[in-house]
């Protein structure tokens, strides 16, 4: 066989990036439309016409013992008698029996029969013995399209898609003509090997021989494009299939359920399916219920649930799992628990649905206390799973690590890291990516780097996560170097990757690099900039004090800044003392009718500090008119697996007296070494709208949480605090001095970014506190 070009992809080298051009395929020769058997095969010879004109009945199936007995007594064994025995080996997953029968065939000489040998290849593949299957294949004197197809599909079944691709190329090089079943198997191999380029060539081959509209082929094509993230191509293939069956519809609905931008399309396809008279199966309805869970559409979910009971698949476990997931995401935990208790059979998917349901509902919780409660419920369920007879899988670990990321639960995250090592799931790229993200979100960039370096394979998500981590920790050069390494490794960046690298340039004030990457994104990768990309560029100019360049960039690129960008400009202009531009940006910001209460606090602080009382009144009137509410300042810290919540000026903690005394001492010492407090307007729970407060609430929630961490954690231990809103400038400034006085690292993750305070500096470059 000729040497095959290779292509580096996730998981190793993939054979055959190109279908060999040396193979002369006669376009006049029809492509086999189905898998059939040669007319002279042993199966046909096993039925004879008797003298009276009747057909001889097919031989009775033997079991292995009978077959051995017949061999012992020298009786003749017809080749077709082996086929039901081999099928039985598949049903019982009995590799030993298959090998016994194989030996029997060799002794009787029937192993050279193409039909029986092909069945034996299939049996070995189905029993997981792919090397034995290949040995039988190589020893066959004759092979037909069925034999080749059996080997290709077998390799894919045994998670060896690269070998399947090699066999397909070998088949073409020998001048063999694949059937549409072969091509369908190849598409499944391309999907498993993430080789979309070869899959497209197979698609072209199918179009050439007019087999791409065959339903089974169309289904495989839809699956290939959907799994590769090219849903647009999958939809085009879907529309070309004239006879769509339930698998066709289910494939597309399932693909839509995995893409947050296509939820409505998935629901629309389901309705079209019903209108077309195609009856959904349990897999279809499970996907639709997943769509309901993603959309948080309880009304539609209940209709789907009723439909399931109507057609008899309501009691099915996958449907119950999806329904329970929907209830958990909507916060209806009692109903979800009722469903769980009613389940007679529980699978690992059930456990995963419970954990993921709580994990996904953290962001939609009505307040921070409920969010933390849901996170701890997920951790408790994971603990119960570990103690049960079942074992967690890669989806379990990735979900629970995302919970640790959201809660900044480093202790639990480290324990789960140890379990992934013990169970062997650390080698999985999804689990590894979740682990890198968890360490990044917890402020442990060195642990994240170690986990990243030790990964055997990396996906685009992993590269992007690590680049973003370096950026958030203020390590701009490391982020840029990693981005360059990613390009050298052949990974293709997407728009999110470019947001991360542009953010790193913004943190480091690297103007030339940022402009080069923005140009690269547009001209080399043909990615149209989004507002987030422009926002990184504006932030960079503002950080550097180049306010004129920031406004010029906005005019030159002709994009409409959003609330976040105008807020950044207001804060930046205020910090650099250019109040004329600050007031201009503030007016543009108010034109957007802001929805975030923090934006109004930012504007109030600026107007009060400059004595513009008419503007103060205008903003307060907008606050009342828009009913934006008040800032609910809340922070929490976990110490020895117990969570402590604080609000501004909170005195409910048993050690409150000590906390306030510690803060008093720290602030006095900080003033002695250069700390100056900022005066802020507050719009907190206790705000009296008729008497605007001027002067900072002395202790915001994060200060109290930090003080508790300093009191109750060992000397030198990192203090980690989570805050629900953006840090104010005064707290941000004071905590920088606390790190010097206490000789501690303090990590505060607020609603916008991670602040890692160390040696009197913050990773955000003092640009993270806007209020």
C-alpha positions in Angstrom: 0.0 0.0 0.0 1.3 3.5 -0.8 2.3 5.7 2.0 -0.5 7.8 3.4 -0.2 11.5 4.3 -1.0 12.4 7.9 -2.6 15.3 9.6 -2.1 16.2 13.2 -5.4 16.4 15.1 -6.6 16.0 18.7 -5.8 12.4 19.7 -2.9 11.8 17.3 -2.1 11.6 13.6 -5.0 10.9 11.4 -4.4 8.8 8.3 -5.3 10.1 4.9 -6.2 13.7 4.6 -6.8 13.2 0.9 -8.6 10.5 -1.0 -5.9 9.1 -3.3 -6.0 10.7 -6.6 -4.1 7.8 -8.2 -7.2 5.7 -8.0 -8.9 5.7 -11.3 -12.6 5.6 -10.6 -14.8 4.9 -13.6 -17.7 7.4 -13.3 -19.7 5.2 -15.6 -19.6 2.3 -13.1 -22.6 2.6 -10.8 -21.9 2.9 -7.1 -23.3 -0.1 -5.2 -26.5 1.1 -3.7 -26.7 -1.4 -0.9 -24.7 -4.0 0.8 -25.4 -7.3 -0.8 -23.8 -10.7 -1.0 -22.1 -12.3 -4.0 -24.4 -14.6 -5.9 -21.9 -17.4 -5.5 -21.6 -17.0 -1.7 -21.8 -19.9 0.6 -25.1 -18.7 2.0 -26.8 -19.3 -1.3 -25.1 -22.6 -1.7 -26.4 -23.8 1.6 -29.9 -24.2 0.1 -30.4 -26.9 -2.5 -33.2 -27.8 -4.9 -34.3 -31.4 -4.3 -35.3 -33.8 -7.1 -39.0 -33.3 -6.4 -38.6 -29.5 -7.0 -38.8 -28.5 -3.3 -36.2 -26.4 -1.6 -34.1 -28.1 1.1 -34.7 -26.3 4.4 -31.8 -24.3 5.8 -29.7 -26.3 8.3 -30.6 -26.1 12.0 -28.3 -23.8 13.9 -25.7 -25.6 16.1 -24.3 -24.6 19.4 -20.5 -24.7 19.9 -20.6 -28.1 21.6 -22.6 -29.7 18.8 -20.2 -28.2 16.3 -17.2 -29.7 18.1 -19.0 -33.0 18.3 -19.6 -33.1 14.6 -16.0 -32.4 13.9 -15.0 -35.2 16.3 -17.1 -37.8 14.5 -16.1 -36.5 11.0 -19.5 -35.2 10.0 -19.7 -32.5 7.3 -20.4 -29.0 8.4 -22.0 -26.5 6.0 -20.5 -23.0 6.2 -23.9 -21.2 6.7 -24.4 -23.2 9.9 -21.8 -21.0 11.5 -23.6 -17.7 10.9 -26.3 -18.0 13.7 -23.7 -19.3 16.1 -21.6 -16.2 15.4 -24.6 -14.0 15.8 -25.1 -15.6 19.2 -21.5 -14.7 20.2 -22.4 -11.1 19.5 -25.5 -11.3 21.6 -23.6 -12.8 24.5 -20.4 -10.9 24.0 -18.6 -14.2 24.1 -15.2 -13.8 22.6 -14.0 -17.2 23.8 -16.8 -19.0 22.0 -16.0 -17.0 18.8 -12.4 -18.1 19.0 -13.6 -21.7 19.5 -15.7 -21.5 16.4 -12.9 -19.8 14.5 -10.6 -22.8 15.3 -13.4 -25.1 14.2 -13.7 -23.3 10.9 -9.9 -23.5 10.3 -10.0 -27.2 10.8 -12.9 -27.7 8.4 -11.6 -25.2 5.9 -14.7 -23.1 5.9 -12.7 -20.1 7.1 -11.9 -19.3 3.5 -15.6 -18.8 2.7 -16.0 -15.1 2.2 -19.5 -14.8 3.8 -18.5 -16.7 6.9 -15.2 -14.9 7.2 -16.9 -11.6 7.0 -19.3 -12.6 9.7 -16.3 -13.6 11.8 -14.7 -10.2 11.3 -17.9 -8.6 12.5 -18.0 -10.9 15.6 -14.5 -10.0 16.6 -15.1 -6.3 16.1 -18.3 -6.5 18.1 -16.5 -8.3 20.9 -13.8 -5.7 21.0 -11.0 -7.8 19.5 -10.1 -5.6 16.6 -6.7 -7.1 16.1 -8.2 -10.6 15.7 -10.7 -9.1 13.2 -7.8 -7.6 11.2 -5.9 -10.9 11.2 -9.0 -12.7 9.7 -9.4 -9.9 7.2 -5.8 -10.1 6.0 -6.0 -13.9 5.6 -9.1 -13.8 3.4 -8.4 -14.8 -0.2 -11.4 -12.7 -1.4 -13.1 -9.6 -0.1 -16.2 -7.8 -1.2 -17.6 -4.4 -0.3 -19.3 -6.0 2.7 -16.0 -7.2 4.2 -14.4 -3.8 3.8 -17.4 -2.0 5.3 -17.4 -4.4 8.2 -13.8 -3.7 9.1 -14.3 0.1 8.7 -17.4 0.3 10.9 -15.8 -2.1 13.4 -12.8 0.1 14.0 -15.1 3.1 14.6 -17.2 1.0 17.0 -14.0 0.2 18.9 -12.9 3.8 19.1 -10.2 3.4 16.5 -11.4 5.7 13.8 -8.0 6.5 12.5 -7.5 2.9 11.6 -10.9 3.0 9.9 -9.7 5.9 7.7 -6.6 4.0 6.8 -8.6 1.0 5.7 -10.9 3.2 3.5 -7.9 4.7 1.7 -6.5 1.2 1.3 -9.8 0.1 -0.2 -9.7 2.9 -2.7 -6.1 2.4 -3.7 -7.0 -1.2 -4.6 -9.7 0.0 -6.9 -12.6 -1.2 -4.9 -15.9 0.7 -5.1 -17.6 1.6 -1.7 -21.3 1.4 -1.3 -23.3 4.2 0.4 -23.1 2.0 3.6 -19.3 2.2 3.4 -19.4 5.9 2.9 -21.8 6.3 5.8 -19.4 4.3 8.0 -16.6 6.5 6.8 -18.5 9.6 7.8 -19.0 8.2 11.3 -15.2 7.5 11.4 -14.4 11.1 10.3 -16.8 12.4 13.0 -15.2 10.2 15.7 -11.7 11.3 14.5 -12.7 15.0 14.3 -11.5 14.9 10.7 -13.9 17.3 9.1 -11.7 17.8 6.0 -11.7 14.2 5.0 -15.4 14.1 5.8 -16.0 16.8 3.3 -14.2 14.8 0.6 -16.3 11.8 1.4 -19.3 14.1 1.0 -18.1 15.2 -2.4 -17.6 11.6 -3.4 -21.2 10.9 -2.3 -22.5 13.9 -4.3 -20.6 12.6 -7.4 -22.4 9.3 -7.3 -25.7 10.8 -6.2 -25.9 9.0 -2.9 -25.9 12.0 -0.7 -29.7 12.3 -0.6 -30.1 8.6 0.5 -31.6 8.9 4.0 -28.9 7.0 5.9 -26.2 8.9 4.1 -27.9 12.2 4.8 -28.2 11.2 8.5 -24.5 10.5 8.7 -23.6 13.8 7.0 -25.9 15.8 9.4 -24.2 14.1 12.3 -20.7 14.8 11.0 -21.4 18.5 10.4 -23.3 19.0 13.6 -20.6 17.3 15.8 -18.0 19.5 14.1 -19.9 22.6 15.1 -20.9 23.4 11.5 -24.6 23.5 12.0 -25.2 25.6 8.9 -23.8 22.8 6.7 -25.8 20.3 8.6 -29.0 22.2 8.0 -28.2 22.4 4.2 -27.7 18.6 4.1 -30.9 18.2 6.1 -33.0 20.2 3.7 -31.7 18.1 0.7 -32.9 14.7 2.2 -36.2 13.9 0.5 -37.3 11.1 2.8 -36.5 12.2 6.4 -37.0 9.5 9.0 -37.1 9.8 12.8 -33.3 9.5 13.0 -32.9 12.5 10.6 -35.1 14.7 12.6 -33.7 13.6 15.9 -30.1 14.2 14.7 -30.9 17.8 13.9 -33.0 18.5 17.0 -30.2 17.0 19.1 -27.6 19.2 17.4 -29.8 22.3 18.1 -30.0 21.4 21.8 -26.2 21.6 22.0 -26.0 25.1 20.4 -27.3 27.9 22.6 -27.9 30.0 19.4 -30.2 27.4 17.8 -32.7 26.7 20.6 -35.6 28.2 18.8 -34.7 26.3 15.6 -34.7 23.0 17.5 -38.2 23.7 18.8 -39.3 24.7 15.3 -37.9 21.5 13.8 -39.8 19.4 16.4 -43.1 21.1 15.5 -42.4 20.6 11.8 -41.6 16.9 12.5 -45.0 16.5 14.2 -46.8 18.3 11.3 -45.1 16.0 8.8 -46.5 13.0 10.5 -43.2 11.5 11.8 -43.7 10.0 15.2 -40.8 11.0 17.6 -39.1 8.4 19.7 -37.7 8.6 23.2 -34.4 10.0 21.9 -36.2 12.8 20.0 -38.3 13.7 23.0 -35.2 13.6 25.3 -33.5 16.1 23.0 -36.6 18.3 23.0 -36.7 18.2 26.8 -33.1 19.2 26.9 -34.0 22.2 24.7 -36.7 23.1 27.3 -34.1 22.9 30.0 -31.7 25.1 28.1 -34.5 27.6 27.4 -35.9 27.3 30.9 -39.3 26.8 29.2 -41.3 25.0 31.9 -44.6 25.4 30.0 -43.3 23.6 26.9 -41.5 21.1 29.0 -44.7 20.1 30.8 -46.4 19.7 27.4 -43.6 17.5 26.2 -43.8 15.5 29.4 -47.5 14.9 28.9 -46.8 13.9 25.2 -44.3 11.3 26.4 -46.8 9.7 28.7 -49.3 9.7 25.9 -47.1 7.7 23.5 -45.7 5.5 26.3 -42.2 6.7 26.8 -42.8 8.8 29.9 -41.4 6.2 32.3 -38.2 5.9 30.3 -35.1 6.8 32.3 -33.6 9.3 29.7 -36.8 11.2 29.7 -37.0 11.3 33.4 -33.5 12.5 33.6 -34.1 15.4 31.2 -37.3 16.3 33.0 -35.6 16.3 36.3 -32.8 18.5 34.9 -35.4 21.0 33.7 -37.1 21.2 37.1 -33.7 21.7 38.8 -32.7 24.5 36.4 -36.0 26.3 37.1 -35.3 26.0 40.8 -38.2 23.5 41.5 -36.1 21.3 43.6 -38.9 19.6 45.4 -40.5 18.4 42.1 -37.1 17.2 40.9 -36.5 15.3 44.1 -39.9 13.6 43.7 -39.0 12.5 40.3 -35.7 11.1 41.5 -37.3 9.2 44.3 -39.8 7.6 41.9 -37.0 6.2 39.7 -36.6 2.5 40.0 -33.5 2.4 37.9 -30.8 5.1 38.3 -27.9 5.5 35.9 -24.8 7.7 36.0 -26.7 9.9 33.6 -29.3 10.5 36.4 -26.6 11.6 38.8 -25.1 13.8 36.2 -28.5 15.4 35.4 -28.9 16.2 39.1 -25.4 17.7 39.5 -25.6 19.6 36.2 -29.1 20.9 37.0 -27.9 22.4 40.2 -24.7 23.7 38.6 -26.6 25.4 35.7 -29.1 27.0 38.1 -26.5 28.8 40.2 -26.5 31.8 37.8 -30.3 32.0 37.8 -30.8 31.9 41.6 -32.7 34.8 43.0 -29.9 35.9 45.3 -26.4 34.9 46.3 -27.4 32.8 49.3 -29.6 30.7 47.1 -26.8 30.4 44.5 -24.4 29.2 47.1 -27.0 26.8 48.4 -27.4 25.2 45.0 -23.7 24.9 44.6 -23.4 23.0 47.9 -26.3 20.8 46.9 -24.3 19.8 43.8 -21.2 19.1 45.9 -23.4 17.0 48.3 -24.8 15.0 45.4 -21.3 14.4 44.1 -20.3 13.1 47.5 -23.3 10.8 47.6 -22.4 9.5 44.2 -18.8 8.7 45.2 -20.1 6.8 48.2 -22.6 4.8 46.1 -22.0 1.7 44.0 -21.7 3.8 40.8 -18.6 5.7 39.8 -18.4 9.2 38.3 -17.6 9.6 34.6 -16.0 12.5 32.7 -19.3 14.4 32.5 -19.6 14.2 36.3 -16.1 15.6 36.9 -16.5 18.4 34.3 -19.8 19.5 35.9 -18.7 19.4 39.5 -15.5 21.2 38.6 -17.6 24.0 37.0 -19.4 24.2 40.4 -16.1 24.6 42.2 -15.2 27.4 39.7 -18.4 29.3 40.2 -18.1 29.0 44.0 -14.3 29.6 44.1 -14.3 26.4 46.2 -10.5 25.6 45.9 -10.5 23.0 48.7 -13.2 20.9 47.1 -11.6 21.4 43.6 -8.3 20.0 44.8 -10.1 17.0 46.3 -11.9 16.4 43.0 -8.6 16.8 41.1 -7.2 14.0 43.2 -10.2 11.8 42.4 -9.7 12.4 38.6 -6.1 11.2 39.0 -7.2 8.1 40.9 -10.0 7.2 38.5 -8.0 7.9 35.3 -10.3 10.6 34.0 -7.5 13.3 34.2 -6.4 12.2 30.8 -9.7 13.3 29.3 -9.4 16.7 27.6 -12.9 17.8 28.8 -12.0 17.1 32.4 -8.6 18.7 32.1 -10.1 21.8 30.5 -12.5 22.1 33.4 -9.7 21.7 35.9 -7.6 24.4 34.2 -10.7 26.7 34.4 -11.3 25.9 38.0 -7.8 26.8 39.1 -7.9 30.0 37.0 -11.2 31.1 38.6 -9.8 30.4 42.1 -6.8 32.6 41.5 -4.3 29.7 41.3 -2.6 30.5 38.0 0.5 28.3 38.8 -1.7 25.2 39.4 -3.6 26.0 36.2 -0.4 26.2 34.3 0.8 22.9 35.7 -2.5 21.2 34.7 -2.3 22.7 31.3 1.3 21.6 30.6 0.5 18.1 31.7 -2.4 17.7 29.3 -1.8 14.9 26.7 -4.0 16.7 24.2 -5.5 20.2 24.0 -8.6 21.6 22.3 -9.3 25.2 21.3 -11.4 25.6 24.5 -8.3 24.6 26.6 -6.0 27.0 24.8 -8.5 29.8 25.1 -9.1 29.1 28.8 -5.4 29.2 29.6 -4.8 32.4 27.6 -7.8 34.0 29.4 -6.4 32.9 32.8 -3.0 34.5 32.1 -4.8 37.7 31.0 -7.0 37.8 34.2 -3.9 37.4 36.3 -2.1 40.3 34.7 0.4 38.1 32.9 0.1 39.6 29.5 3.4 38.3 28.0 2.6 34.7 29.0 -0.9 35.0 27.4 0.6 36.3 24.2 3.3 33.7 24.1 0.8 31.0 24.6 -1.4 32.3 21.8 1.6 32.2 19.5 2.3 28.6 20.7 -1.3 27.7 19.9 -0.9 29.0 16.3 2.3 27.0 15.9 0.5 23.9 17.1 -2.0 24.3 14.3 -5.0 25.3 16.4 -7.4 27.8 14.7 -8.5 30.6 17.1 -12.1 31.7 17.2 -13.6 35.0 18.3 -13.4 34.1 22.0 -9.7 33.4 21.7 -9.1 36.8 20.2 -11.1 38.4 23.0 -8.7 36.8 25.5 -5.5 37.8 23.7 -6.8 41.3 23.1 -7.7 41.5 26.8 -4.1 40.5 27.6 -2.8 43.3 25.3 -5.1 45.7 27.1 -3.8 44.7 30.6 -0.2 45.1 29.4 -0.7 48.2 27.4 0.6 46.5 24.3 -0.8 48.7 21.5 1.2 47.4 18.6 0.5 43.8 19.4 -3.3 44.5 19.9 -3.5 46.2 16.5 -1.7 43.3 14.9 -4.0 40.7 16.4 -7.1 42.7 15.5 -5.8 42.9 11.9 -5.0 39.1 12.0 -8.5 38.3 13.2 -10.1 40.1 10.3 -7.8 39.5 7.4 -6.3 36.0 8.2 -9.1 34.3 10.0 -12.0 36.3 8.5 -13.7 36.9 11.9 -15.8 40.1 12.1 -15.0 42.0 15.3 -17.7 42.1 17.9 -18.3 44.7 20.5 -16.1 42.8 23.0 -13.1 43.0 20.7 -13.6 46.7 20.3 -14.1 47.0 24.1 -10.6 45.5 24.7 -9.1 48.1 22.4 -10.9 51.0 24.1 -9.9 49.7 27.6 -6.3 49.5 26.5 -6.2 53.2 25.3 -8.0 54.3 28.5 -5.5 52.4 30.8 -2.7 54.1 29.0 -4.4 57.5 29.5 -4.7 57.9 25.7 -8.3 59.1 26.0 -8.3 60.9 22.7 -7.1 57.7 20.9 -9.9 55.8 22.6 -12.6 58.2 21.3 -10.9 58.3 17.9 -10.9 54.5 17.7 -14.6 54.5 18.3 -15.3 57.0 15.5 -12.8 55.3 13.1 -14.3 51.8 13.5 -17.9 53.1 13.5 -19.3 50.7 16.1 -21.8 51.4 18.8 -20.3 51.2 22.3 -22.4 49.3 24.8 -23.1 50.1 28.4 -19.9 48.4 29.6 -17.7 50.4 27.2 -19.2 53.8 28.1 -18.9 52.9 31.8 -15.2 52.1 31.3 -14.7 55.4 29.5 -16.4 57.3 32.3 -14.3 55.6 34.9 -11.1 56.0 32.9 -11.6 59.7 32.1 -12.4 60.3 35.7 -9.3 58.5 36.9 -7.1 60.5 34.5 -8.7 63.8 35.4 -10.2 64.5 32.0 -13.7 65.5 33.2 -14.8 67.1 29.9 -14.6 63.7 28.2 -16.0 62.0 31.3 -19.1 64.1 31.1 -19.4 63.5 27.4 -19.2 59.7 27.9 -21.7 60.0 30.7 -24.2 61.6 28.5 -23.8 58.9 25.9 -24.2 56.3 28.6 -27.4 57.8 29.9 -28.8 57.8 26.3 -28.6 54.0 26.4 -30.9 54.0 29.5 -28.6 51.8 31.5 -30.1 48.6 33.1 -27.3 47.9 35.6 -27.6 49.7 39.0 -23.8 49.8 39.3 -23.8 52.2 36.3 -26.0 54.7 38.1 -23.7 54.5 41.2 -20.7 55.2 39.0 -22.4 58.3 37.5 -23.6 59.5 40.9 -20.1 59.2 42.4 -18.7 61.3 39.5 -21.4 64.0 39.7 -21.3 64.3 43.5 -17.5 64.5 43.5 -17.7 67.4 41.0 -20.6 69.2 42.6 -22.9 68.8 39.6 -26.1 68.5 41.7 -28.5 69.0 38.8 -27.0 65.9 37.2 -27.3 64.1 40.5 -31.0 64.8 40.6 -31.4 63.7 37.0 -29.7 60.4 37.7 -31.7 59.8 40.8 -34.9 60.5 38.9 -33.9 57.9 36.3 -33.2 55.4 39.0 -36.8 55.8 40.3 -38.3 55.8 36.9 -36.4 52.7 35.7 -36.9 51.0 39.0 -33.3 49.6 38.8 -33.4 48.8 42.5 -30.5 49.1 44.9 -27.0 47.6 45.1 -27.2 44.4 47.2 -23.6 44.3 48.4 -22.7 40.8 49.5 -19.5 38.9 49.8 -18.7 35.4 51.1 -15.6 33.4 52.2 -15.2 29.7 52.8 -13.2 28.6 55.8 -12.8 25.0 56.7 -15.8 24.0 54.5 -18.1 26.5 56.1 -19.4 29.6 54.2 -19.6 33.0 55.9 -21.8 35.7 54.2 -21.3 39.5 54.8 -23.2 42.6 53.8 -22.0 46.2 54.1 -21.4 47.2 57.7 -22.5 43.7 58.8 -22.3 43.0 62.5 -24.0 39.6 62.7 -20.8 37.5 62.9 -20.0 36.3 66.4 -16.5 37.9 66.0 -17.8 41.2 64.7 -16.0 43.2 67.4 -12.7 41.7 66.5 -13.3 42.2 62.8 -14.0 45.9 63.1 -11.0 46.4 65.5 -8.7 44.6 63.0 -10.0 46.7 60.1 -9.5 49.9 62.2 -5.9 49.0 62.9 -5.2 48.0 59.3 -6.7 51.3 57.9 -4.7 53.4 60.4 -1.5 51.7 59.5 -2.4 51.9 55.8 -2.8 55.7 56.0 0.6 55.9 57.6 2.1 54.4 54.4 0.2 56.3 51.8 -3.5 55.1 51.7 -6.1 57.7 51.0 -9.7 56.9 51.2 -12.2 57.6 48.3 -15.5 59.2 49.1 -18.4 57.3 47.4 -22.1 57.8 47.0 -23.9 54.6 48.2 -27.1 53.1 46.7 -27.4 50.2 49.1 -30.3 48.4 50.7 -30.6 51.0 53.5 -30.4 54.0 51.1 -32.7 56.9 51.9 -33.5 58.3 48.5 -34.5 61.7 49.9 -31.1 62.2 51.5 -28.3 61.2 49.2 -25.4 59.9 51.2 -22.0 61.4 50.6 -19.2 59.5 52.2 -18.3 55.9 51.9 -19.9 53.2 53.9 -16.9 52.4 56.1 -16.8 48.7 55.5 -18.2 47.1 52.4 -18.8 43.4 52.5 -15.5 42.3 50.9 -13.5 44.1 53.6 -15.3 42.2 56.4 -14.8 38.9 54.6 -11.1 39.7 54.1 -10.8 40.6 57.8 -12.4 37.2 58.8 -10.0 35.4 56.5 -7.0 37.2 58.1 -8.3 36.2 61.5 -9.2 32.6 61.0 -6.7 31.2 58.4 -3.1 30.3 59.1 -0.4 32.9 58.6 0.7 33.0 55.0 -2.5 31.3 53.7 -4.2 33.0 50.7 -7.5 34.6 51.5 -10.1 34.1 48.9 -13.3 36.1 48.8 -16.2 36.3 46.3 -18.3 39.5 45.8 -21.5 39.8 43.9 -20.9 43.3 42.5 -17.9 45.3 41.3 -15.4 46.4 44.0 -15.4 50.1 44.8 -12.2 52.1 44.4 -11.8 52.6 48.2 -12.0 48.9 49.0 -9.7 48.1 46.1 -7.1 50.6 47.3 -7.3 49.6 51.0 -6.9 45.8 50.3 -3.7 46.5 48.3 -2.2 48.0 51.5 -3.6 45.1 53.6 -1.5 42.7 51.6 1.7 44.6 52.5 0.8 44.9 56.2 -0.4 41.3 56.7 2.1 39.8 54.2 -0.7 37.8 52.6 -2.1 37.2 49.1 -5.7 38.2 48.9 -8.0 37.1 46.0 -11.3 38.9 45.4 -13.5 37.8 42.5 -16.2 40.3 41.9 -18.9 40.4 39.2 -16.6 41.5 36.4 -13.1 40.2 37.1 -10.6 38.5 39.3 -8.4 40.7 41.5 -5.3 39.0 42.9 -3.7 41.4 45.4 -0.1 40.7 46.3 2.7 43.0 47.6 0.6 46.1 47.3 -0.4 45.5 43.7 -3.4 44.1 41.9 -3.5 41.9 38.9 -6.1 44.2 37.2 -3.6 47.0 37.1 -5.9 49.2 39.2 -8.4 49.4 36.4 -10.9 46.9 37.8 -12.6 49.1 40.4 -15.0 51.5 38.6 -17.3 52.8 41.4 
